[in-house]
Amino acid sequence: MCGIVGYIGFREAWPIVIKGLKRLEYRGYDSAGIALIDQNNLNIYKKAGKVKELEDFSIDKNLSGTIGMGHTRWATHGAPSDRNSHPHTSNNGKLSIIHNGIIENYATLKEELIQRGHTFNSDTDTEVLIHLIEEIYKNENIDLLEAVRLALKEVSGAYAIVVMDEDHPDQLIAARKGSPMVIGVGKGEYFIASDATPIVEYTKNVIYLNDNEIAFLKRDELLIKRLDNVVQTPYIQELELKLEMLEKGGYDHFMLKEIYEQPRSIRDCLRGRIYPEEGKVQLGGIKEFVDKLKNIDRIIIVACGTSWHAGLVGEYLIEEYARIPVEVEYASEFRYRNPIITEKDVVIAISQSGETADTMAAIEMAKEKGATIFGVCNVVGASIPRITHAGVYTHAGPEIGVASTKAFTAQVTVLTLIAFYLAQQRGTITNSKLIELLTELDCIPDQIHLALQSNDLIKAISEKFKDSRNCLFLGRGSGFPVALEGALKLKEISYIHAEGYPAAEMKHGPIALIDEEMPVVVIATKNSSYEKVISNIQEVKARKGIVIAIVTEGDTDVKAMADYCIEIPDASEAFLPLLATIPLQLLSYHIAVLRGCNVDQPRNLAKSVTVE
């Protein structure tokens, strides 16, 4: 979950590394540090807090040098502090390291190294790794690259690392296993980062390092080998990422920008995949598995957090239109209960980053049992697209805000397409019905644009509830995952306790919480559950609860009983999740802003959860 940046070349390293850390701060922001080599002197500056605090701390320091590396941390081992910040150094102070991941056997290694005379200055697992590298380096009479390779064969866990050596100021060594790493290729220079965002303004040419690979970098030299010492031929790709995607573009926060980008991101997701006039869906990423898809027994969707909510929407859609049984599982629990998986199953893994550790572990287990694995992912070149058999990119573009918005609706859009594609292939939907649905789906970006026009109303409603301590979200059918997602957004960025429930379950316990202080957000659009939802609203009102209702444009029945109503355009039930989510995103955003919360970087959270 931490962010790493490295540079070796002809430019000053500090500005490149510090800017890169700011781009990666969404991955972790409880401490930051940078190491530079200037004329054979290693200078390390690190500070608890955000990257800006490191920048302020370093104003009067020596920041020169054309080789450097930096780290922004999300704490796992050791509390956020100056001493636990990366980079960490070896016992003799010559070697330094930055690390994203977890070294699981660090305690055993640390005990052995202490017995060999090593002393440690932090509580981190990372410091143990650089001491281990040093121990092998000095005892085996080998070069540093070989020492890193041998050390990594001794550790278990996940890592993306960069290592510097004060005595060899013309080289960097990088390696990865289970944590992402990208190498940018320039002329007389190389860049290293957790993802492409720090690299894109300097070069479009990148190499995505694979698991169990080590890279040796000089200004004009690149060598990549596997842990088994086999040299690899790097595959250089061209980035499609545009620099303007990484800027706020006049918005106060990335989250607000990304909420307003959803008409575009969904349009990009649909482009080239639907042909409404013909009633046809094309998904090139999974077409080679068409024959298998026609005969599968079951689909298992694995995901975490917001992606899990998208999976629940997918369950409704796939079962409704393709008539295939679907199970939606938390990836973090899936592999620990010895699930029954066969060769006739398809597993769909959903992850915005494509690096979610729990989801990757679930994939590996399902693969071992013979299942076919599809990935639904946003980040091109990430780990999950590389370990799955096939998949579909969401094309949402970079999402910097930690609380997911446009990535969620893009995932739901892809799952909608998969549902229609499966129905088309299996013959469970008529062509006329598919034409009708695809024609409406093609208009959803415009409908979302209309839904966003309620922003001022939602901001006014937010004023009323910014001091609430609790909130309930209720929905039925595909409105239930929307309620869960709305509650999660409110929790994530405003720190208000919120829970999402199927509306009918309110009577089975949560109704005890309702009083005149309790806001209840209800998904009350006109669909198959409309009458039932009205009854649920009446139950809340009978206990003096405050009802904020998401209603279909022109609704009069709910308006007559709810305290506040937010309208969304009328649409088929299949597309309710895409539209009803929009006002809930805005509600969470405005409440968080009014409470003075850091919307883009909520406390204790990171964008990409790359540790289990």
N, C-alpha and C positions, 0 to 999 in steps of 0.2 A: 503494500500500500504506500510505501515511501516513493519519492521521486528521485531519480539520479540523473546527473548530467556530467559529461566529460568532454574535454576539448584538447586537441594537440594540433598545432599548426603554426602559422605565421602571425596571427592576430593576438592581441591581448586577450587572455582567457577570462579574466574577471567579468567584463561586461556580458560576454556570451553565457557564462555559467549562471550569473545572477539573474539575467533575463529568462534563461531556461528554467531556473527554479521557480520563478514567478508563474511561468506557464504550467508547471507541474504541481503547483501548490494544492490543486484539487485532490492530489493523491495523499496528502498529509501535510499538516501545518502546525505541529506542536514544537518543532525546533528545526534549525537549519545550520549548515556548515559548508565551508569551502576550503579546499587545499590547493595551493599554488606552488610551483617550483620556479624560483627566480635565481638564475646563475648558481645552480646546485644547492640553493637553500630552500628547504621545505617550510612553507608558512601555512598554518592552519588557523582558521577563524570560525568559531561556532558559537551559537547562542540559542537558548530556549526561546520559543515564541515563533512568530511568523518570519518570513524571509525579510520583510522590511526592517525588523529589529536587528537582524544580522547585518543588513546594509548600513544601518545607522551606527552600529557598533564598530564597523570596519572603516569608517570615514578617514581616520588618521593613520591607518595601517599601510604597510607596503603591499600593494595590490598588483604589482607587476609580474609578468611571466606569461609565456605562450603555451603553457601546459597547465591544466587545472581540472578539478572535478568538484561537484557539489551535490548536496543531499538535502531534501526536505522530508521531515520524519513524521510518521504516524506510529506512535510508540507501541511496541509489543513487549519486549523484555527491557525493563527499566523505565521508571517514570520520566516524563519530559523534563529535561534539565540540561544545563551546559555540559556537564560531564558525560551524559548519555547521548549527546548529539554526535552525529557523524560529521566528518571522518574520524575514524579511530586509528591509532598508530600501534606499531609493534613495540616489543619490549625495549629495543634499542633506539626507537624513534625514527628510524630510517624509512620504514614502509608505512603507507597509509591506505585505508580502504573505505569505500562507501558500499552500502548493502541494502537491498530491498528483499525481504523474505524472512524466513525463520530457519535457524540452524537447530534442529530438534535435539541433537546429541551434544549440545554445547556444554552441558554440566559435566558430563564424563570427560570430555576433552579438556575442560578448564581444570579439573582436578589433576589430571595427568601433567598439564603444563605448569601448574603451581609447584608440583613435586620436582619439576625440572628447573625451577628457579624463576619462573615468570611471575610478574606482579601485574595486577589489573587495576585500571583507573575508572572503570565503569561497571554497570550492572548488565550490559548488553551481551547478547549472543554474538554479535558482530566482532567485538574486540577479540573474542576467543579465536575467531577464524584468522585474523591477521597475525596473531601470535603463533598459531599453528603453521601458517605459511612461513613465517620467520624461522621457526624451529627446523622445519624441513630444509629451508634454503641454506642455513648455516651449517647443518650437519651432513648434508648429502653431496656437497660440492657440485651443485648443478646451477643452471641459470634460473632466474625468477619465474619465467614462463613454466618451466618444468616443475618448480616448487608449488606454484599455484595449482597445476594439474594434479599433482600427487595429493595435495591437501584436500582438494575437492572430492577426490575419491574416498577420503576418510570421513566426510561429513554426510549426514542425512538431513533432508529438509528441502527448502526452496531458497533460491538465491538469484539475484542479479547483482553482480559486483563489478567494481572498478578498483584496480590496485595501482598505486604510484610508488616509485622508488627514488629517494633523494639522490642515491649514487648513480642512477641512470635516468637523467632528466629528459631523455629523448624518447621515452616510451610510455605507453599505457597498456595495461592488461585488463581485459574484460571477460566475463563469463556469465552464463545463465543456465538455470534449471528451474522451471516452474514459475518464473517471474519474467516479465517482458523486457526486451532490450532491442534497441534499434541503433544501427551505426549509419551515420550520414557520411557520404563519400564526396569530398571536395578535391580541389587541386592543391596538393601540398598540405592538406589538412583533413582531419577526421573529427566527427562529432559522435558522442555516445549519449543516449537518453532512454528513459523508460517508454516513451512513445515519441511520435514524430513532431509533436508541437514545438519543442525547442529548436528543431533542426530546419524547419520548412523555409525560414527566411534566408538561409545560407546555401542550401543545396536541395535539389529535388531527388537526388539519387540516394537510395537507402538500401541497407541490408538488414533483414530481420533475422537476428541470431536465433538458432534453434536450440532446444534443450540439449544440455550436455556438450555445448560448444564453448571453446575459449578463443578469444581474439587477441592477437598481439599487434599493437598499432605503433608505428612511427609516422613521422610527417609524410613520408613517401613510400610507406610499406604497410601492407596488411596481410597477416597470416591468420587463418582460421583452422583450428583442428578440434577434433572430438576428444572427450576424456580418455578414450582408448588410444589416443595419439595418432589417429588417422587424419591426414590433412584434407580439408574440404575446399571445394571450389565455390566461392560465394556467389549468390544470385542477387544481382543489383536490380532493384525495382524503381520505377518513377512514382513519386508521390502525387496524388490527386488533390491533396489538402491545399487550401488557399489561405494565405496569411490573414485576410480580412475575417475569416471564420473564427479567428482566435481573439478578436477584439470585441469590445462591448457595443460598438456601433451606435453610440449615443444613448443607450439604455443605462439606467442606474446600476443594474446588476445583470450578470450573465443569465441568471434564472429567468428574469423577465424577458430578456432578449430571446431566450430559447423557447419560452411559452409562445411568444409572438412569431417565432419561426415555424410553428407547426403547420400552417397551411403549405409552406414551401417544402418542409421535410416530408410530409405525407405525399405531396405531389411527386417528389423525387423517388419516394418509395414505390409509387404506383407506375412510374414511367417505364414503358416498354414491357409491362407485365400484364396489363389488362386491355382488352379490345371489346368495349361495350357493344358496338354494333354487331359483332359476330357472336357475342356471348362466350368469350374465350379468355382463359387465364393461362399465361406462360410463365413458368418458373424454371429457368435454365439450370439453376443450381441443383435441382433435384430430379430433372427429367429422366436421367439415366436409371432411376429407380422406379419408373412408372409401373412396370410389371409387378414389382414387389408391393407397391402401394395399393394395387388393386386387390391384393389378397392378405393384407395384414390383419392380425387378430386384435391388435391393441396398440395404442399410442401412449407412451409415458412422457410427460413433460417435466423436466427438471430445471429448477431455477432458484434464485434467492431474491428476497426483497421485492422491489418494484417489478422485476422480471417475473417473479412468481405470480404476482397479480395479473400480469399480461397473460401468463399461462392459464390462469383460471378463465379468463375471457376466451382464450383459445379452446378450452374444453367445451364451453357452451356452443361455440360456433362449429367445431368439428363434429360434435355429436349431433347437432341440429341438422347440418347440411350433408355431411359425408357419412353419417351413421356408423361411425367407428367408436368403440369404447375408448375413453380417455381417462387417464389418471394424472393428476398434477401433484408433484412431490417437491418438498423442500430438498434441494440438493444436499444440504448439510446433514439431513437425517436419512436420506435415501440409502446411502451405502452402509449405514450402521445397523440396518435391520434385515440383512440378508434377503433382499427382495427376489421374487420369482420373475426371472427374465428369460425369454427364449429367442431363438433365431427368427421367430415370426413377429417379434415386437419391433417397433420403431421408437427410438428415444429422441425427443426434440429438446435440445439444450438451449436455453435462452440466457444471453449475457450481453449487456451493453458493451463492456470493455473487451469481452472475449478472453479475460484473464482470471475470472472468478475461481478461486482455488477449490471451493467446495463443488462447484459445477464441473470443473475439470476432473476431480476425483470420481464423481458420479459417472462421468462419461467413460473413464478408463475401466471402471467396474462393469458397466453395461457392455462395453466392447468385448471384454473377456468372456462374457456369457453369450456372445454371438449376435447381439442386437445390432440393427442398423442405426447409426447416429446421424441426425441432422442438427446443424447449428443455426441459430438465429442470432446474429451478432452485428454490431455497428462498426467496429474498428477493423479495417482491412489489414491483413497480415498478423492479426492477434493469434494467440495460442489455440483457442477453441476452433476457429476455422481450419487450422492445420491438423488437428487431431480427430476431427469428425469426418465421416464418409462423404458428406455433402452438406449443403446448407444454402441459406438466403441472407444476404446482407440487407440491413435496414436502410442504409444510405441517409441516416438522420444528420450526418455531419458531426463535428466535434461538439461534445456536451461538456462544458466546463463547470457549470453549477453542480454541486455535489448531489442535491436532490434531483432525481431524474424527472424530466418533463417530456421533452420531444422524443427522447429515446423510448419512453413508455408507449406513446401513441404510435410511433413507428413500429414497435414490436407487435402491438395489437393489429396494425395494418397488415404486417407480414403474416400473422396468424390467420387473419381474415382471408387473405389470398390463398394460404395453404388449405384452409377449409373449403373454399370454392374450387380450388384445383383438385383436391381429393374427390369432392362431390362430382366434378366434371369427369374425372377418370373412372370413377366407380359407377357412374350412371344413376346417382341418387338425387339428381336435380335435373329438371327439364331445361332445355335451352332457352325457352321464353322466360323462365324464372331467373336464370343466370343473366340474361340480357338486362332484365329489370334491376337486379341487384348491382350489377357492374355499372350500369348507367348512374345509379344513385351513388355508388362508391366513388365514381369519377367526380362527383360534385361535392364530396365531403370536404376537401380543402376550402372551398368557398363557404361551406356551412360553418366550418371552424372559424373562418374570418368573421362571420356574422356573430358567432358566440363570443368572440373576443371584444365585441363592442359593448358588452355588459361590464367592462372593466370599471368604469366610474361608479356604477351602482354597487358593485362588489366591494370597492374600496370604502364606500359609505357604510355598507353593512359591517365590514371588518372593524370599523371604529367602535361599533357596539359590542364587539366580542373580544377585543384585544386583551382584556384582563380576565378572561375566563380561565378557570383552572382545569376544566374537563370538557369534553365534547364527544357526542355520539354521532356516528355516520350509519345510516340505514339504507339498504337497497334490496331488491328482489331480482331473481334471475341474473342476467348479465350486469344488472345494476349493483349486485353484491360485491364483485371485485372492484367496481368503481368506488364503492363506499370504503373498502379496505385501503385502496390507494389514496383516497382523500384523507383518511385518518393518518396514514403513514406520512404524507406530506406535511400535515399540521404538526405532527410529533417531531419530524426531522428538523424543521427550520424555525418553528416558533417555541418549541419545548413545552407545548401544552399537551397534557395527557389526552389522548383521543383513541377511540376504539371503533372499528367497523364491524357491523353485524348484519346477517340476513334479517330483514325487517321482522319476519315472523318469529325469530328467536328472541326478540326483545321481551316478550311475555314470559320467557323462561329464565328470567334473572335480571338482565340489565334495566328493566323497567323500574326496579327498586331504586335506581340512582336518579330518576327523573324528578326534578323539582323546578321552581321558578329560576334557579341559577344555571340550569343545564341546557345549553344549546344542542339541538338535535338537527343534523343535516340529513335530509331525506331525498333520495333519488326518486322523484315522483313523476316521471315522464309517462306519456300515454302509450302503454304497451300492454302485453297480456296480463300483467300483474297490477294494473292501474287501480282497480277497485279495492284490491287487498291493501295496497299501499295507503289509500285514503283511510281505510280502517285503522292502520297503524298510526297515521297522523292524529286521528281522533283520540286514540289511546294516549298519545303523548300530551295532547292539549288538555285532556281530562285531568292530567296530573300537573298542570301548570307549566309544562316544558315549553321552551321557545323553539319554534320550528322554522328552519331555513330550508326551503324546498327548491330543488332543481326541477323545473317544469317545462313542458312542451309549449312553444310559442302559441299564444291565444288561449291557454288554459284558464278556466273560470272556477272549476270545482275546488281545486287545491288552493287557489288564490283566496277563496272565501274563508279558509280556515287557518292557513299558514301565516306566520308573523312577517316573513320576508320571502319573496319569490324571485328566482333568477331564471329567465327564460333561455332556452336553447332552441335552435331550429327543429322543426318536425323531421323525423327520419325513421326508416325501418328499424325494428328492434335490433337487427344485426349490427347497426352502427351507433347504437346508444352509447356504448363505452367511449367511443372516440369523441363524441360531443359532450357528454355529461362530465367528463374528466376536466374539461377546460375551466369552467367556473370554480371547481375545487382547487385547481392549481393556483388560480388568481386569488382565491380566498386565503389560502395558506400564505401566499407571498405577501399580501398586504397586511395580514395580521402580524407576520414576522417583522416586517419593516416598521410597523407602528410600535412593536415591542422593543425595537432597537436591536434586533438579532442580526448576526452576520449571515445573511441569506445564502450567499454563495459557498460559505465555508462553515457550516454548522458544527458546533462543538462535538468532539469525539468521533466524528465521521470522516470517512475518506471515500473518494469516488469509486475506486477499484479495489475490491477486497481480495487481495492476492495471498492472504494467509488464512488457514483454517481456524 
